[in-house]
Amino acid sequence: MDNRKNKNKSKEPVTAEIYYWSKFDEDNKLSGGDIRAMYMIPELVKISPNRTVVVRPDDILPNRFIFKHRILSKMLLLSLLPLYVYKKSHSEHYKPALFYCSTCYLRDIFPAAIIKILFRCRIACVSHDTPKQREGYKFYRNSERLSILKSSISTVIGKLQEIMLVFIDIPIGLSEFGMDFFQPSYVRSRAILSANGIPSVIDKPLRIEDKPYDIVYVGRVVTRKNLATLLKALNLAQTGLTLLLITNTDEDSVNSLIKQNLSNSLINVVLKFNASEKEKFQLLQFSKIAVNISYDENFSISTMECASQGTALVLTDQRFFRNIYGECAVYVNPNDFREVYKAIFDLLNNPDRLYRMSELSLSVARNYVYSNLAAREYNGISRHS
């Protein structure tokens, strides 16, 4: 009798946790959410006491197809992802207890909701959205400068996303500011606070005289990131400066923006498109000041990457930065290019202060290493069992 019981128990499916990295871009064009997933998911897998399964879109569809037909791929995966998880769990004899999504976008919440119904498992989703995005059409037209049609479509998708939030058992916010995206209150009450991070932090900044790049801008070149104001600020420079732009935005768009806003021949612009992770961090070590005067952020992963390599920070004077960096950054009005230039000029002309600000950046970054963030995030998820 006991033998039969043991035999029956051996046939029970094992408990598993599924971590879904919603990756639709090539490795050299990753968004902040993809960069977070690339580092965070392996750390969460290390911590988990259960069986873990990592799933990506290219487990279901060929990469070549995904990169060429991104929108179609996202639509297909609405149904193909639950089917894939169902078939894989049966063939490998496990039962999902947790389905973790690297984003909180509708393309991920919808299939996650189906998986929740199929397996009665918990759903955790990471939100990269900001409260401002709840404005819908106004946000997409004014902040993203999308066309009327694209703004309308994005607004509808955004409203559907808000409705689908009720299916998420564990919403994960990346900043105190970003947590305000979770509405209504019963969705917010389930949310846990995590963060974006960095894989490692250097011990100390390089000497200022060993850094050839005076200013660095990292990230996409879109309207709300406000690169135009930085370029206008540099028109005030009366001595030669080197600006390093690290971006995966297409070259024509970047060059067009530079041509429209920068007329100072004293500014040497160094463009680095589609840098690898290793190359990006090496370039940041040789940069003096990182400038991010974006109008809207959740938790800027590129800014924390800059901090981890010992760059001083000039940031938008808003809660989404002050809550993270406190007194360890210089804050400016993002609409005042003269104020932006003065902040840069004052730092460059005071090497001792510039180096101290570089050290303060490192002190903040040490609190955001992925291995430590993963432990806190996993504990938060576990408490929602």
C-alpha positions in Angstrom: 0.0 0.0 0.0 2.8 2.5 1.0 4.7 1.5 -2.2 1.7 2.4 -4.3 1.3 5.7 -2.6 5.0 6.5 -3.3 4.6 5.5 -6.9 1.5 7.7 -7.3 3.4 10.6 -5.7 6.3 10.2 -8.1 3.9 10.8 -10.9 2.7 14.1 -9.6 4.0 17.1 -11.6 6.7 19.1 -10.0 6.2 22.7 -9.0 7.8 25.1 -11.5 8.3 28.8 -12.0 8.3 30.2 -15.5 10.2 33.4 -16.3 9.2 35.0 -19.6 11.6 37.5 -21.2 9.4 39.3 -23.7 12.3 40.0 -26.2 11.5 41.3 -29.6 14.6 43.2 -30.5 18.1 42.3 -31.6 20.8 42.1 -29.0 22.4 45.4 -30.0 19.1 47.2 -29.9 17.7 46.3 -26.5 15.4 48.5 -24.6 15.7 49.2 -20.9 13.2 46.5 -20.1 15.2 43.9 -22.1 18.4 44.9 -20.4 16.8 44.4 -17.0 15.4 41.0 -18.0 18.8 39.9 -19.4 20.4 40.4 -16.0 17.6 40.0 -13.5 16.0 36.8 -14.7 19.2 34.7 -14.3 19.6 36.1 -10.8 16.0 35.2 -9.9 16.5 31.7 -11.3 19.5 31.2 -9.1 17.5 32.1 -6.0 14.4 30.0 -6.7 14.2 26.7 -4.8 11.8 25.3 -7.4 12.3 24.1 -10.9 12.6 27.1 -13.2 11.9 27.5 -16.9 13.0 30.5 -18.9 10.9 31.3 -22.0 11.5 33.8 -24.8 9.6 34.5 -28.0 12.4 32.9 -30.0 11.6 29.6 -28.3 8.3 29.7 -30.2 9.0 31.7 -33.4 12.2 32.1 -35.4 14.3 35.2 -34.5 14.4 36.2 -38.2 10.6 36.3 -38.3 10.3 38.2 -35.0 12.8 40.9 -36.0 11.2 41.4 -39.4 7.5 41.2 -38.3 7.5 42.5 -34.7 3.8 43.5 -34.6 2.6 40.3 -36.2 4.8 38.3 -33.9 3.3 40.0 -30.8 -0.2 39.2 -32.1 0.6 35.6 -32.8 2.2 35.1 -29.3 -1.1 36.1 -27.7 -2.3 32.6 -28.3 1.0 30.7 -29.1 2.6 31.5 -25.8 -0.1 29.9 -23.6 -0.2 26.9 -26.0 3.6 26.6 -25.8 3.6 26.7 -22.0 0.7 24.1 -21.8 2.4 21.7 -24.2 5.9 22.1 -22.6 4.6 21.7 -19.0 2.8 18.4 -20.0 5.7 17.0 -21.9 8.2 17.8 -19.1 5.8 17.0 -16.3 5.7 20.2 -14.3 2.9 22.5 -13.1 3.6 26.3 -13.1 3.0 28.0 -9.8 4.4 31.3 -11.0 4.4 33.0 -14.4 6.8 36.0 -14.3 6.7 38.5 -17.2 9.5 40.9 -17.9 7.0 43.6 -18.8 3.5 44.7 -18.0 2.5 45.5 -21.5 -0.8 44.2 -23.0 1.1 41.8 -25.2 2.3 40.0 -22.1 -0.6 40.5 -19.7 -3.1 38.9 -22.1 -1.3 35.5 -22.6 -0.3 35.6 -18.9 -4.0 35.8 -18.0 -4.8 32.7 -20.1 -1.9 30.9 -18.4 -3.3 31.9 -15.0 -6.7 30.4 -15.9 -5.2 27.2 -17.3 -2.9 26.5 -14.3 -4.3 28.6 -11.5 -0.9 30.0 -11.0 0.2 33.4 -9.8 1.2 36.1 -12.3 3.9 38.6 -11.7 4.6 41.4 -14.2 7.2 44.2 -14.2 5.8 47.7 -15.1 8.1 50.0 -17.1 5.2 52.5 -17.4 4.9 55.9 -15.8 1.8 57.6 -14.3 1.9 60.1 -17.2 1.1 57.4 -19.7 -2.3 57.1 -18.1 -3.1 60.4 -19.9 -3.4 58.3 -23.0 -3.9 60.3 -26.2 -2.4 63.5 -24.8 0.7 61.8 -23.6 1.4 60.0 -27.0 0.8 63.2 -29.0 2.7 65.7 -26.8 5.4 63.6 -25.1 6.0 60.9 -27.8 5.0 63.1 -30.8 3.2 60.2 -32.4 0.8 60.7 -35.3 -3.0 61.0 -34.7 -3.5 57.4 -35.8 -0.7 55.9 -33.7 -1.7 58.0 -30.7 -5.3 56.7 -31.0 -4.2 53.1 -31.3 -1.7 53.4 -28.4 -4.4 55.0 -26.3 -6.8 52.1 -26.9 -4.0 49.6 -26.1 -3.2 51.5 -23.0 -6.8 51.4 -21.8 -7.0 47.7 -22.4 -3.7 47.3 -20.5 -5.2 49.1 -17.5 -8.3 46.8 -17.5 -6.1 43.7 -17.7 -4.1 44.8 -14.6 -6.7 43.2 -12.5 -5.4 39.8 -13.6 -1.9 40.4 -12.2 -1.5 38.9 -8.7 1.9 40.6 -8.2 2.4 43.9 -10.0 6.1 45.0 -9.7 6.9 48.7 -9.8 10.4 50.0 -10.4 10.3 53.3 -8.5 8.1 55.1 -6.0 7.1 57.4 -8.8 6.3 54.5 -11.1 4.1 52.8 -8.5 1.5 55.4 -9.1 0.8 53.8 -12.5 -1.0 51.0 -10.7 -4.6 52.0 -10.4 -7.2 51.4 -9.0 -6.2 51.1 -5.4 -6.7 47.4 -5.0 -4.2 46.8 -7.8 -1.8 49.2 -6.1 -2.2 47.4 -2.8 -0.9 44.1 -4.3 2.1 45.8 -5.9 5.7 45.3 -4.7 8.5 47.9 -5.1 11.7 46.8 -6.9 14.1 48.7 -9.1 16.2 48.7 -12.2 19.9 48.0 -11.7 23.3 47.3 -13.0 25.4 44.1 -13.1 28.4 45.6 -11.3 30.0 48.8 -10.0 33.6 49.9 -10.5 35.6 50.5 -7.3 36.5 54.2 -8.0 36.2 56.7 -10.8 39.0 57.2 -13.3 41.0 60.5 -12.9 39.2 63.4 -14.5 42.1 64.0 -16.8 41.9 60.4 -18.1 38.4 60.9 -19.3 38.2 62.1 -23.0 34.4 62.5 -23.1 33.1 65.6 -21.4 29.4 64.8 -21.7 27.6 61.5 -22.4 24.1 60.9 -23.5 22.8 57.3 -23.4 19.6 55.9 -24.7 16.9 56.3 -27.3 16.6 59.6 -29.1 12.9 60.4 -28.8 11.1 63.7 -28.0 10.5 63.1 -24.3 14.2 62.3 -23.7 14.9 65.9 -24.6 18.3 65.6 -26.3 17.4 68.7 -28.3 17.7 70.9 -25.2 21.1 69.5 -24.4 22.3 70.3 -27.9 21.0 73.8 -27.6 22.8 74.2 -24.3 26.1 73.2 -25.9 25.8 76.1 -28.4 26.7 78.3 -25.4 30.1 76.7 -25.0 33.1 78.9 -25.6 35.7 76.2 -25.4 36.0 72.8 -27.1 33.9 70.0 -25.6 33.4 66.4 -26.6 29.9 65.0 -26.5 29.5 61.2 -26.7 26.1 59.8 -27.9 25.4 56.1 -27.2 22.2 55.1 -28.8 20.4 52.4 -30.8 18.1 55.0 -32.6 18.7 55.0 -36.4 21.6 57.1 -37.6 19.6 59.4 -39.9 17.2 60.5 -37.1 20.1 61.3 -34.8 22.1 63.2 -37.4 19.0 65.2 -38.3 18.4 66.2 -34.7 22.0 67.3 -34.3 21.9 69.4 -37.5 18.7 71.1 -36.3 19.9 72.0 -32.8 23.7 72.2 -32.6 25.6 74.9 -34.5 28.7 75.3 -32.3 31.8 74.2 -34.2 33.6 73.8 -30.9 31.6 70.8 -30.0 33.0 67.5 -31.1 30.2 64.9 -31.4 31.2 61.2 -31.1 28.4 58.9 -32.2 28.3 55.3 -31.1 25.4 53.3 -32.5 24.3 49.8 -31.2 27.2 49.4 -28.8 27.5 46.0 -27.0 27.0 45.9 -23.3 30.8 45.6 -22.7 31.6 48.4 -25.0 28.9 50.7 -23.5 30.3 50.3 -20.0 33.9 50.9 -21.1 32.8 54.1 -22.8 31.0 55.3 -19.7 34.1 54.9 -17.6 35.8 57.4 -19.8 32.9 60.0 -19.5 32.9 62.9 -17.1 29.2 63.9 -16.9 26.1 62.0 -17.9 23.1 64.2 -18.8 19.5 63.0 -18.6 17.0 65.9 -18.8 14.1 63.7 -19.9 10.5 64.9 -19.3 9.3 61.5 -18.1 11.0 58.5 -16.6 10.0 55.5 -14.5 13.5 54.3 -13.5 16.1 55.3 -16.1 18.3 52.3 -16.5 20.8 54.2 -18.6 21.3 56.8 -15.9 22.1 54.1 -13.3 24.5 52.5 -15.8 26.3 55.8 -16.0 26.4 56.2 -12.3 27.9 52.7 -11.9 30.9 53.7 -14.0 31.6 56.9 -12.1 30.1 59.7 -14.2 28.8 62.8 -12.5 25.1 63.3 -13.1 23.0 66.3 -14.4 19.4 65.3 -14.2 15.9 66.7 -14.6 14.6 68.3 -11.3 11.7 65.9 -10.9 10.6 63.3 -8.3 11.5 60.4 -10.6 15.2 61.3 -10.3 15.3 62.9 -6.8 13.8 59.8 -5.1 16.7 57.7 -6.4 19.7 60.0 -6.4 18.9 62.5 -3.6 21.9 64.8 -3.1 24.2 62.8 -5.4 23.3 64.6 -8.6 22.9 68.1 -10.0 19.3 69.0 -10.9 18.1 71.4 -13.6 15.0 72.7 -15.3 14.8 70.6 -18.5 13.2 73.5 -20.4 16.0 76.0 -19.7 19.0 75.2 -21.9 21.0 78.0 -20.2 20.6 76.4 -16.8 21.6 73.0 -18.3 24.8 74.5 -19.7 25.6 76.3 -16.5 25.3 73.0 -14.6 27.7 71.3 -17.0 30.1 74.3 -17.2 30.3 74.6 -13.4 31.2 70.9 -13.0 33.8 70.9 -15.8 35.4 74.0 -14.3 35.7 72.5 -10.8 37.6 69.2 -11.1 37.5 68.5 -7.4 33.7 68.9 -7.2 33.4 66.9 -10.4 35.3 64.0 -8.9 33.3 64.1 -5.7 30.1 63.9 -7.7 31.5 61.0 -9.6 32.2 59.2 -6.2 28.7 60.0 -5.1 27.3 58.4 -8.2 29.1 55.2 -7.4 27.7 55.3 -3.8 24.2 55.3 -5.2 24.9 52.6 -7.8 26.2 50.2 -5.2 22.6 49.9 -3.8 21.3 48.7 -7.2 23.4 45.7 -8.2 21.1 43.0 -9.7 22.2 40.2 -7.5 20.9 42.2 -4.4 17.8 43.5 -6.2 16.8 40.0 -7.2 16.9 38.7 -3.6 14.6 41.5 -2.5 12.3 41.1 -5.5 12.0 37.3 -5.0 11.3 37.7 -1.3 8.5 40.2 -2.2 7.1 37.7 -4.7 7.3 34.9 -2.2 5.4 36.9 0.4 2.4 36.9 -2.0 2.2 33.1 -2.1 
